């Protein structure tokens, strides 16, 4: 579904990505793992069209998307859930959700999509008239994910969705991500919560200092000595 080949990205004179390549097959969950500053968010932002690489290729369903505006990439079926949620705190939960379906492909399915995300996150239906800024951190993360789903994506990219959440909420969140994937949505997951991410992913990539240093089956990655030492403290 998604093929990233050799992309290089710089912020001014500072190189952020060095020849990054990865693949996401239709229907799978892929984890992109690394510490802060490794280049994970830059990779997602480049796929979304918010950053333009100096070289390389990004193809979605066989179509080159480098140079396409972000709104067109969303129309194609890629939705990104940003780190930090980025909600509109004074707007209601429902208003935040409806912002997610303004692309041409999703607009006609707004009501159906609302019911769908309310089934995934029942608490959002209960609090749909409440200002998003008054919700708990976990509930705000639910709104952010649900807003991305309102765009009816084929590929959902999530940037650190478990950041700042209590362990119980993290488990609930990952259970919902598994359900979203079971319903046919492909997932590219950027996470520092290594163990949880690798338990739901089929394929994993490890990123350090702007480069992919390791990739493979998530079960094998979890057992890799470098991963155990650097990320699991084993």
N, C-alpha and C positions, 0 to 999 in steps of 0.2 A: 504493500500500500504506500509506504513512505520509504524513499531511498535518499539518504544524505551521503554525498561523496566529496571528501577532501575540502570541506569548507574552511576558509580562513577568515577571521574577523578581527578587526583592531578598533580600539577606541583611541583615535588620534595616532600617536606613535607607540601606544601600548598594545602589543599583540595579545588577544584574548583567546582565540581558538587557532589551533595548529593542525590543519589537515584532518578535521573530524569527519568520520564516516560512521554511519549506523543505518540499520534497516528495521522497519516495523512491518511485520506481516499482518494481513487482514485478520481480525478476530483475536489477536493475542494481546497480552499485557507485557510491555517492555519497561524495564526499570533502568534509569540513568542515575548512577550513584556517584557521589563524591563529596568532599568536604566543601566548606564555604570558599568561594573564590575559584573553584575548579573550572568553571565555565559552563555549568549546567543551564543556568538561566539564560545566558547568552545564546546557547544552542537553541533553546525553545523560542526565544525572541527572533532569532534568525529564521527559523522555520515559519514563524507567524508573519514574517515580512516587516517586522519592526526594525530590524537591522539588516543591512545588506552585506554579504560577504565579498571580499576582494577576489576570491576565486572559489571554485568548486561548483557543485550542482545539488539541487534539491528537487526531487521529483515526487509528486503526489498522484497516485493512480496513473503513472506513466507520463504525467504532464510536468514540464519544468515550471517551477513557481517562483524562482528568483526573479525579482523585478516586478512581480505582481503586487498590487496594493493590498494591505492587510484585509480590508473589507471584502476583496475578491477572494482571498484565501479562506476567509470564514465562509463565504458563499460556496466554495468548493467542498467544504465539509471538515475543516480543521478549527477546533475551538480550544483556546488556552485559558486555564484557570490560573491567574497570576499569584505569585507569592504575596502574602499579606492581604489577600481577599479583594482589596480595592473596591469596596462597596460605596454607595452613596448613602451616608449615614442618616441624613434627614428624610430620605425617601422611604416609603413603606417597603416591606418585604416583597409584596406583589409588584410594585413599581420597579424595584431592582430586577426582579425576574423578567418582567416584560421587556426591559432593555436588551435582554439577550436574544430576543427573537425579531430583531429589526432587519435581519438580512432577508433577501427576497425569497429564499427557499423556505425559511422557517415561519415567516409572518402569517401565512395562511393557516398554520397549525397551532396558533397561539393557545387557544383554549384547550385543545387536546394535550399540548405540551405541559400546560399548567397542571392538569390533572395527573399527568405522568410524574412530574417532579414532586407533586404533593403525595403521591403514593410511595415514592422513594424516601421522602422526608416528611412524614405526617405532621411534625411539629410546625413546619412552615405554613401549612394550611391553617393551623390554629392561630398563628401569629402573622397572618398575611397583611393585616392592616396596621401592624406595629412598625415603628421606625426601625430600620435595620441597625442603626447605631446603638439601640438599646438591648440588642440580643447578646447572649453569651458568646464567647469566642468560638465554641463548637457550633452554635447555631449560625453564626456569621459565615463559618466555613461551609456549612450546608447551603446557605444562600449563594455563595460564590460558585459552588459546583453546580447547583441547580440552574443558575443563570447561564453557565456555559452549556448545559444540556438543552436549554431553551432554543439554542441555535441549531438543534438537531444535527449534531456533528457525526461524522463517520469516524473521526479520530479525535479523542479527547486528550489534551496534554495538561498535566497538573504539575504545578511548581510548588513543592514542599507543602502538600495539603495538611500534613500532621503537625506542622510547626506550631508550638505553643499549646498543644492540646494535651489534656490529661490522658494517661494510658488507656483507661476504659473508653474514652471517646475515640482514641486512635484505632482501637480494635473495631469499634462500630463503623468508623469511617472506611476502613479497609474492607469490611464486609459489604458496605454499599458499593464500593468500587468493583468488587467481584461481581455483584449483582448487575451493575451497569454493563460490565463486560459480557456477562451471560446473556444479556439482552441484545448483544450484537455490536456493541461499540468498542472499537479498538482503543487501547489506552497506552499512552507514553507517560510514564510516571517518573518525575524527578523527586528524589527523596534522600534525606539523611538518616531516616529510620531504616537502617539497612535490613535488619531481620524481617520486619513486617513487609517491606517492599519485595524482598526476594521470595517470600512465601506465597505471594499472589502472582508474581511475574513468571513468565516462561523463559524469557531471555533477559540478560542483564549486561550493561556496559558500565565499566568503572572509569571515571574520568579524574585526571589529576593535571593541574597546571595547564588547562586548555587542550589536553590530549586524551584520547581513548587509550588506556594502557592495558585493558583486559576486557574480554567479552566472552559470552558463552551461555550455556544453560544455567538458569538461576541456581539450581541445586548444586551444580559443580562450582559455581562462583562462591556460594556460601561456604563450601568446604576448602576453598583455596587459602593457602597459608598466608598470603599477603593480605587478603581480605580479613581473615581472622585477627591478624596482628594489628592492622591499621584501623579497622572499623568496629571490630567486636571485642577487642581487648582480651583475646584468647591466646 
